[in-house]
Amino acid sequence: MSVVTRYGIDYLRQAVRQRIDAEGLRPFSLRTGIPLGQLRSVVEGRAARSTTLELIASVLELEFYIGPARADSPARPRLPSEIARALDLPRDATVDDAVDAIRKDAMASRLREGIELVQELMERAAAAAAMIPRLVSRGRSRAGEGTECGVVMIPFAPEVRLAAGTGEVVFEESPEVSIAVSADALASWARPGRLTCVRAAGDSMEPNIRDGDLVVVDAARTDPLDGQLFAVRTDGGVVIKRLRQNRGRWLLASDNRAHPSQPVAEDDRILGQVAWCGPRGRGRG
C-alpha cells in the first residue's frame, strides 16, 4: 500500500509557514521559483499537485516520501548511530534508508541548481524589461519630450474572498498575471510591495471608475481620508468608494449621483487606499 502520512503534510505546511514568516511570501516565491498561488494552496490546506509538494520539500531540504508503509524488519541491517546522525536520519534507520537519503539529496541538489538557473534567467529578464521604459524615456528626454520613468509590476487578483474561520479578506492573486503600471502614474505614497490590482464592477463610481476598470490598492493605507478613494469590505462584498466625513460620521460615497451615500457600518473594514485606476489613465483622487 502506498501512503503519505497526514503528519508529513502537516510538517511540510508548518515548515512553509515558518519560512514565509521569516522571509515574506513574495521574496520566498521569487527565491524558490514557486508561484504564489501554489504556496498559498499548501499553507491553506487546499489541494496541491505532488510535483508542487516535491519541489517545496526539496527547496526546504526535507524528505518527501511516498511509497510502501515503512515497517521494522530484522532482515534489514541497521545503520551505525554515527552515520545515522551524519545523514540526519532516525536512530533506527536502515542501510536502505541511508541509500534513499543520499539519492534524494543528490536529486535535490540538481533540482536546486536548476531552480537557481531559472531564477537567474528570470532576474535578468526582469532587469532587461525594466530598462526598456528607461531607454524610451531617455530618448524622449533628448528630444525634449519627457523625463525618465519606471514601470511597476503589480499582482492581479481576479477574486477577493473571505478566509474560512477568520473572515479575513484574501486577495486571490494570480501567479501568472501581473499589471504593468508606470511609477509616475501611481500615487506618491504607494509602495510596490504593498500593491494589489483588482477589477471594478458596477457603475456607482462613474465617470471616474467604470465597470471593468483596473484598480490598484495599497493595503497598508487603511486610515480614512476625507474625499479619497478606498477599497472597503461591506456585507455586500468588496466595493470601491470615496470616503466622506459628515458631522463626525464616515460615509461611503459614490461619484455617480444615481447611487446615494451610505454610512460606514460597524463591521465594514477598509482594505486599502486606491493608488491608481485605469486603463484609461484617470486620476487617483
C-alpha positions in Angstrom: 0.0 0.0 0.0 1.3 3.4 -0.9 0.9 6.1 1.7 1.8 9.7 2.6 1.2 10.5 6.2 -1.0 13.3 7.4 1.8 14.2 9.8 4.2 14.6 6.9 1.9 17.0 5.1 1.3 19.0 8.3 5.0 19.2 8.9 5.6 20.4 5.4 2.9 23.0 5.7 4.3 24.2 9.0 7.8 24.4 7.5 6.5 26.5 4.6 4.7 28.9 7.1 7.8 29.4 9.1 9.9 30.2 6.0 7.3 32.6 4.7 7.1 34.3 8.2 10.9 34.7 8.1 11.3 35.8 4.5 7.9 37.1 3.4 5.6 35.4 0.8 6.7 37.2 -2.3 10.5 37.1 -1.6 10.3 33.3 -0.8 8.3 32.8 -4.0 10.9 34.7 -6.1 13.8 32.9 -4.5 12.5 29.4 -4.9 10.6 29.9 -8.2 7.4 28.5 -6.7 4.3 30.6 -7.8 2.4 32.5 -5.1 -0.8 30.5 -5.8 0.9 27.2 -5.2 2.4 28.3 -1.9 -1.0 29.5 -0.7 -2.5 26.2 -1.7 -0.1 24.3 0.6 -0.3 26.8 3.5 -4.1 26.9 3.5 -4.6 23.2 3.2 -6.0 23.2 -0.3 -5.4 20.5 -2.9 -1.8 20.7 -4.4 -0.1 18.6 -7.0 2.5 16.1 -5.9 5.1 17.9 -8.1 4.4 21.0 -6.1 4.9 19.2 -2.8 8.1 17.6 -4.1 9.5 21.0 -5.3 8.7 22.7 -1.9 10.1 19.8 0.1 13.4 19.9 -1.9 13.7 23.7 -1.5 13.3 23.3 2.3 15.7 20.3 2.2 13.0 18.0 3.6 12.5 14.3 2.8 9.3 13.8 0.8 8.3 10.1 0.9 5.5 8.4 -1.0 5.8 4.6 -1.0 5.2 1.4 0.8 4.5 1.9 4.5 7.8 1.5 6.4 7.9 -1.3 8.9 10.7 -2.6 11.1 12.2 -5.8 9.9 15.2 -7.7 11.5 16.3 -8.7 8.0 17.1 -5.0 7.2 20.6 -4.0 8.6 20.6 -1.0 10.9 22.9 1.9 10.4 25.6 2.7 12.9 24.4 5.6 15.1 27.2 7.9 13.9 26.2 7.5 10.2 22.5 8.0 11.0 23.3 11.3 12.8 25.6 12.4 10.0 22.7 11.8 7.5 20.1 13.4 9.8 18.2 10.1 10.0 16.4 8.4 12.9 18.3 6.1 15.2 16.5 3.0 13.8 17.3 4.0 10.2 18.5 1.1 7.9 21.0 0.9 5.1 18.2 1.3 2.6 17.1 4.5 4.3 20.7 5.8 4.0 20.8 5.0 0.3 17.4 6.7 -0.3 18.6 9.8 1.6 21.8 10.1 -0.3 20.0 9.6 -3.7 17.3 12.2 -2.8 19.9 14.7 -1.6 21.7 14.3 -5.0 18.4 14.8 -6.8 17.5 17.8 -4.6 20.9 19.4 -5.3 20.4 19.1 -9.1 16.9 20.5 -8.7 18.2 23.4 -6.6 20.8 24.1 -9.3 18.0 24.1 -11.9 15.9 26.5 -9.9 18.8 28.8 -9.3 19.5 28.9 -13.0 15.8 29.7 -13.8 15.8 32.4 -11.1 18.9 33.9 -12.6 17.3 34.0 -16.0 14.1 35.5 -14.6 16.1 38.2 -12.8 18.0 39.0 -16.0 14.7 39.2 -18.0 13.2 41.4 -15.3 16.2 43.7 -15.4 16.1 43.9 -19.2 12.3 44.7 -19.1 12.9 47.4 -16.5 15.5 49.0 -18.9 13.0 49.4 -21.8 11.0 52.3 -20.4 14.2 53.9 -19.2 15.7 53.7 -22.7 12.5 55.0 -24.2 12.3 57.9 -21.8 15.9 58.8 -22.3 15.2 59.1 -26.0 12.3 61.4 -25.3 14.4 63.5 -22.9 17.0 64.0 -25.7 14.1 65.2 -27.9 12.8 67.4 -25.1 9.6 65.3 -24.8 9.8 63.8 -21.3 11.8 62.5 -18.4 13.0 59.1 -17.3 10.4 56.9 -15.6 10.0 53.2 -14.5 7.3 50.5 -14.6 5.9 48.7 -11.5 4.6 45.1 -11.9 1.6 44.7 -9.7 0.0 41.3 -8.9 -3.6 40.9 -10.3 -6.2 39.4 -8.0 -9.1 38.1 -10.1 -11.0 37.1 -7.0 -11.4 38.5 -3.5 -12.8 36.1 -0.9 -13.2 35.7 2.9 -10.9 33.3 4.7 -12.7 30.4 6.3 -12.9 30.7 10.1 -11.3 34.2 10.4 -13.4 36.1 7.9 -10.3 38.0 6.8 -10.2 39.3 3.2 -7.9 37.3 1.0 -6.8 38.7 -2.4 -6.5 35.6 -4.6 -3.5 36.9 -6.6 -2.9 35.1 -9.9 0.6 33.6 -10.1 0.6 34.1 -13.9 -0.8 37.6 -14.3 0.7 41.0 -13.2 -0.3 44.5 -14.3 2.4 46.9 -15.5 1.8 50.5 -14.3 4.1 53.5 -14.8 5.6 54.5 -11.5 4.8 58.1 -12.3 1.1 57.2 -12.6 0.9 55.8 -9.1 0.2 58.0 -6.0 3.4 59.3 -4.4 2.7 57.4 -1.2 2.2 54.0 -3.0 4.8 51.3 -2.3 5.2 48.4 -4.8 5.5 45.6 -2.2 2.1 46.6 -0.8 0.1 46.9 -4.0 -2.6 44.6 -5.4 -4.7 45.1 -8.6 -8.4 44.2 -8.7 -11.1 44.8 -11.3 -14.0 47.2 -10.6 -17.6 46.2 -11.1 -20.7 48.3 -11.5 -21.4 52.0 -12.3 -21.5 53.6 -8.9 -18.2 55.4 -9.3 -18.7 56.6 -12.9 -17.3 58.6 -14.6 -14.0 58.2 -12.6 -14.1 54.4 -12.4 -16.2 52.4 -14.9 -17.3 48.8 -14.9 -14.3 46.6 -15.7 -11.6 49.1 -14.9 -8.4 48.1 -13.1 -7.9 49.5 -9.6 -4.6 49.3 -7.7 -4.9 49.2 -3.9 -2.3 49.9 -1.3 -3.2 47.6 1.6 -1.0 49.4 4.1 -3.1 52.6 3.9 -6.2 51.9 5.9 -6.7 55.2 7.8 -9.8 57.0 6.4 -9.1 60.3 4.5 -11.9 62.6 3.6 -12.6 62.7 -0.2 -10.2 59.8 -1.1 -10.9 56.5 -2.8 -10.7 53.3 -0.8 -11.5 49.6 -1.2 -13.9 48.7 1.6 -15.3 45.3 2.7 -19.0 45.5 3.4 -21.8 43.0 4.0 -22.5 43.2 0.3 -18.9 42.4 -0.7 -15.8 44.5 -1.5 -16.6 47.9 -3.0 -14.6 50.9 -4.3 -16.0 54.1 -2.7 -15.0 57.6 -1.8 -15.0 58.3 2.0 -16.7 61.4 3.1 -16.9 62.8 6.6 -20.2 64.3 7.6 -20.9 65.6 11.2 -18.5 63.2 12.7 -19.6 60.2 10.7 -17.9 58.5 7.7 -19.9 57.8 4.6 -19.3 55.5 1.6 -20.0 58.0 -1.2 -20.5 57.2 -4.9 -19.3 59.5 -7.7 -22.4 58.6 -9.6 -25.2 60.7 -8.2 -27.7 57.9 -9.0 -26.3 56.0 -6.1 -26.9 57.5 -2.7 -24.2 57.6 0.0 -24.3 55.0 2.8 -22.9 55.3 6.4 -19.9 53.2 7.2 -21.2 50.2 9.2 -19.5 48.9 12.3 -18.5 45.7 10.5 -17.2 47.5 7.4 -13.4 47.3 7.0 -11.1 49.5 4.9 -8.8 47.2 2.8 -6.6 49.9 1.4 -6.4 53.2 -0.5 -6.7 53.4 -4.3 -3.3 54.3 -5.7 -4.3 54.2 -9.4 -7.2 53.3 -11.6 -7.4 52.6 -15.3 -7.0 51.5 -18.0 -7.9 54.9 -19.4 -5.4 56.8 -17.2 -7.9 58.5 -15.0 -6.7 60.3 -11.8 -6.2 58.8 -8.4 -8.2 61.3 -6.3 
